[in-house]
Amino acid sequence: MGIPEDPSRHLQQYAHPNKLVTSAWLGAKLGTPGLKVVESDEERQQYDIGHIPTAVRMNWATELGDPTTRDIISAEQFGALMDTKGITPDDTVVIYGDQSNKWALYTLWIFEHYGHRDVRLLDGGRDAWMQEEKETSYDVPVATTEGYGAKMGEHDPTRLRIFVDELKTNLESFQILDLRGPEDYTGLNQDSRWSRHGHIPGAINHSIGRSLFPNSRFRQIEELREVHADLDPHAPTVVYCNDAATAAQQWFVLTHLLGWKDVRVYDGSWVEWGNMMRMPITR
């Protein structure tokens, strides 16, 4: 890794403490060569009203998604995006955002999907930084780089994500977690965005909120284990929600905090499953 990990004692309880940083650590490291900070919010204007100094904005909707295919951007597009943001494959990237790091974790998941070697999350995200009244900036970094894509290694497209055909064909082979609210899970919420309502057969309804403190930081490891005590940590696990962001939050908790070995995000989520013909649904 390019920059030593945050040695904060409370991070050492997690399976992969190198995946998190504290606001104190980040504040002390800002400006270090090889450290890049990325803000990825649900609400785009958050960045404009003040952000962590040196942070670049990464828009999940317009920069990380392909509007034609409703898919994440390709490896080639990801490499080009890194060049426009001034990020090299050797950089340590710290990502944060609003809404308890909801879209920041989706962004981090894409970084890991394409094999960026050292990507970390600011525990508590934008909420924690602002609550502590730490320094903010209005400056927008404009540095660019070249050649990120040429240095990318091969990546396995199914290592961290699962596609609808594999999931539909092997439903009974997976422990499936539905991260939506109870009314979405049961089909009571007749949201017009979906043609049908309910959940994927066999899915267990679960709430990411149970893994977070009110200040958006992650709960202690024993609390996380208790929250997930009804699940099998050794089972191949698939997580989904409405649009993949909350699923990415859950993937991070299971993979990097609890240390589960086989967790994949169904990023098609209910946008895809609930609008496809002839898909099995349970209410």
C-alpha positions in Angstrom: 0.0 0.0 0.0 1.2 3.5 -0.8 0.4 5.1 2.6 0.5 3.3 6.0 -2.9 2.4 7.3 -4.7 4.3 10.0 -3.4 2.8 13.4 -6.5 4.0 15.4 -7.1 1.3 18.0 -10.8 1.0 17.5 -10.4 0.1 13.8 -8.3 -2.9 14.7 -11.4 -4.8 15.8 -12.6 -5.2 12.2 -11.5 -8.0 9.8 -9.8 -5.6 7.5 -9.0 -2.4 9.4 -6.9 -1.1 6.5 -10.2 -0.4 4.6 -11.3 2.3 7.0 -9.8 5.7 8.1 -10.8 8.1 10.8 -11.4 11.8 10.3 -8.4 12.5 12.6 -6.1 10.4 10.4 -7.4 11.9 7.2 -7.1 15.4 8.5 -3.5 14.8 9.4 -2.7 13.2 6.0 -4.3 15.7 3.7 -1.8 16.9 1.1 0.4 13.8 1.4 1.8 12.8 -2.0 -0.1 9.7 -3.3 -3.2 10.4 -1.3 -6.4 11.2 -3.2 -9.7 12.0 -1.6 -13.0 11.4 -3.5 -16.4 12.7 -2.5 -19.4 10.8 -3.8 -22.8 12.0 -2.7 -26.4 11.3 -3.3 -27.1 15.0 -3.4 -24.7 16.6 -6.0 -24.8 20.1 -4.4 -23.3 18.9 -1.2 -19.8 19.1 -2.7 -20.5 22.7 -3.8 -21.3 24.0 -0.3 -18.0 22.8 1.1 -15.9 19.6 0.9 -12.8 18.1 2.5 -9.8 20.0 1.2 -8.2 18.3 -1.9 -11.3 16.2 -2.5 -12.5 15.6 -6.1 -16.2 15.0 -6.8 -17.3 11.7 -8.4 -20.9 11.6 -9.5 -22.4 8.1 -9.2 -25.1 8.8 -11.7 -23.3 10.6 -14.5 -19.8 9.3 -14.2 -20.0 5.7 -12.8 -23.0 4.6 -14.8 -23.6 4.0 -18.5 -27.0 5.7 -19.3 -27.5 3.5 -22.4 -27.1 0.1 -20.9 -28.0 1.0 -17.2 -24.8 -0.7 -16.2 -21.6 0.4 -14.4 -19.0 2.0 -16.7 -16.6 -0.4 -18.5 -13.0 -1.0 -17.5 -11.9 1.3 -20.3 -14.3 4.1 -19.2 -13.1 3.6 -15.5 -9.5 4.1 -16.5 -10.4 7.2 -18.5 -12.3 8.6 -15.5 -9.4 8.0 -13.2 -7.2 10.0 -15.6 -9.6 13.0 -15.5 -9.6 12.9 -11.7 -5.8 12.8 -11.4 -5.8 9.3 -9.8 -3.1 6.8 -10.6 -3.2 3.0 -9.8 -0.6 3.5 -7.1 -2.5 6.2 -5.2 -4.2 5.6 -1.9 -7.8 6.7 -2.5 -10.1 7.6 0.5 -13.8 7.9 -0.4 -16.5 9.6 1.6 -20.0 11.0 1.0 -23.4 11.9 2.5 -26.3 9.6 3.6 -24.0 7.4 5.8 -21.6 6.9 2.9 -24.3 5.3 0.8 -23.1 6.2 -2.6 -19.5 6.5 -1.4 -19.6 2.8 -0.8 -21.1 2.1 -4.2 -18.2 4.1 -5.6 -15.7 2.1 -3.5 -17.3 -1.1 -4.7 -16.6 -0.1 -8.3 -13.0 0.8 -7.4 -12.6 -2.7 -6.0 -14.4 -4.3 -8.9 -11.8 -2.8 -11.2 -8.9 -3.8 -8.9 -7.7 -0.5 -7.5 -5.1 -1.7 -5.1 -5.6 0.7 -2.1 -9.1 2.2 -1.7 -10.4 3.1 1.8 -13.5 4.6 3.4 -13.8 7.6 5.8 -15.8 6.1 8.7 -18.8 8.3 9.2 -18.4 10.0 5.9 -19.4 13.6 5.2 -21.7 13.6 8.2 -18.9 12.9 10.7 -16.5 15.4 9.1 -19.0 18.2 9.2 -20.3 17.4 12.7 -16.7 17.7 14.0 -16.5 21.1 12.3 -13.3 20.2 10.5 -11.8 22.3 7.7 -13.7 22.5 4.4 -12.9 24.0 1.0 -14.5 25.3 -2.1 -11.5 24.7 -4.3 -12.0 22.2 -7.1 -8.8 20.2 -8.0 -8.1 20.1 -11.7 -5.0 17.9 -11.9 -5.2 15.1 -14.5 -3.0 12.0 -15.2 -2.6 9.6 -18.1 -2.3 5.9 -18.6 -4.4 4.5 -15.7 -6.1 2.0 -18.1 -2.8 0.7 -19.4 -1.8 -0.3 -15.9 -5.0 -2.0 -15.0 -4.8 -5.8 -14.6 -7.4 -8.3 -15.6 -10.5 -8.4 -13.4 -13.1 -11.0 -12.8 -16.5 -9.5 -13.6 -18.2 -11.9 -11.3 -15.9 -11.7 -8.2 -17.9 -8.9 -6.5 -21.1 -8.8 -8.6 -23.7 -11.3 -9.8 -25.8 -11.0 -12.9 -29.5 -11.8 -13.2 -29.2 -15.0 -15.2 -26.8 -16.6 -12.7 -29.0 -15.6 -9.8 -32.3 -16.7 -11.3 -30.8 -20.1 -12.3 -29.3 -20.7 -8.8 -31.6 -19.1 -6.3 -31.4 -22.0 -3.9 -27.6 -21.9 -3.9 -27.4 -18.4 -2.3 -28.1 -16.7 1.0 -29.9 -13.6 -0.4 -30.3 -10.4 1.6 -32.9 -7.8 0.6 -31.8 -4.4 2.0 -35.0 -2.5 1.2 -37.6 -1.4 3.7 -40.2 -3.9 5.0 -43.0 -2.4 2.9 -40.9 -2.9 -0.3 -40.0 -6.4 0.8 -43.6 -7.4 1.3 -44.9 -5.6 -1.7 -47.1 -3.2 0.2 -45.3 -0.3 -1.3 -46.8 0.0 -4.8 -44.0 2.2 -6.1 -44.7 3.1 -9.7 -41.1 2.6 -10.7 -41.5 -1.2 -10.5 -43.9 -3.2 -12.6 -44.3 -5.8 -9.8 -43.8 -5.7 -6.1 -42.4 -8.2 -3.5 -39.0 -9.8 -3.2 -36.8 -12.4 -4.7 -37.8 -15.9 -3.5 -35.9 -16.9 -0.4 -34.5 -13.5 0.3 -34.2 -12.3 3.9 -35.1 -8.8 4.7 -32.3 -6.9 6.5 -31.6 -3.3 7.4 -28.2 -1.6 7.0 -29.3 0.9 9.6 -28.7 -1.7 12.3 -25.0 -1.7 11.5 -24.6 2.1 11.9 -24.5 4.5 14.8 -26.7 7.7 14.5 -23.5 9.6 13.5 -23.1 7.3 10.5 -20.0 5.5 11.8 -20.0 1.7 11.9 -21.0 -0.1 15.1 -18.5 -2.2 17.2 -17.6 -5.6 15.9 -19.6 -7.5 18.6 -22.7 -5.5 17.8 -22.3 -6.3 14.1 -21.9 -10.0 14.8 -25.1 -9.8 16.9 -27.0 -8.0 14.1 -26.0 -10.8 11.7 -26.3 -13.7 14.1 -29.2 -15.2 12.1 -27.1 -15.5 9.0 -24.5 -18.0 7.8 -21.1 -16.3 7.3 -19.8 -19.2 5.3 -22.7 -19.3 2.7 -22.3 -17.8 -0.7 -24.3 -14.5 -0.2 -26.0 -12.1 -2.5 -27.1 -8.6 -1.5 -29.5 -6.4 -3.3 -31.7 -3.3 -2.8 -33.6 -1.0 -5.1 -30.6 0.5 -6.9 -27.4 -1.2 -5.6 -26.1 1.5 -3.3 -27.5 0.1 0.0 -26.4 -3.4 -1.2 -22.9 -2.0 -1.6 -23.0 -0.7 2.0 -24.0 -4.2 3.2 -21.3 -5.8 1.1 -18.7 -3.6 2.8 -20.0 -4.6 6.3 -20.0 -8.3 5.6 -16.7 -8.4 3.6 -14.4 -5.9 5.2 -15.8 -5.5 8.7 -17.0 -9.1 9.5 -14.6 -10.8 7.1 -17.0 -12.9 5.1 -15.3 -14.5 2.1 -18.1 -14.8 -0.5 -20.4 -11.8 -0.8 -21.6 -10.4 -4.2 -23.7 -7.5 -5.1 -26.7 -8.0 -7.4 -26.5 -4.4 -8.7 -29.3 -5.0 -11.1 -31.3 -5.1 -7.9 -35.1 -4.5 -7.9 -34.8 -2.0 -10.8 -34.1 -5.0 -13.0 -35.8 -7.9 -11.2 -39.1 -6.0 -10.5 -39.4 -4.8 -14.1 -38.5 -8.0 -16.0 -41.1 -10.4 -17.4 -41.4 -13.9 -16.0 -39.3 -13.4 -12.9 -40.3 -15.3 -9.7 -41.5 -13.0 -7.0 -42.6 -13.7 -3.4 -44.8 -11.4 -1.3 
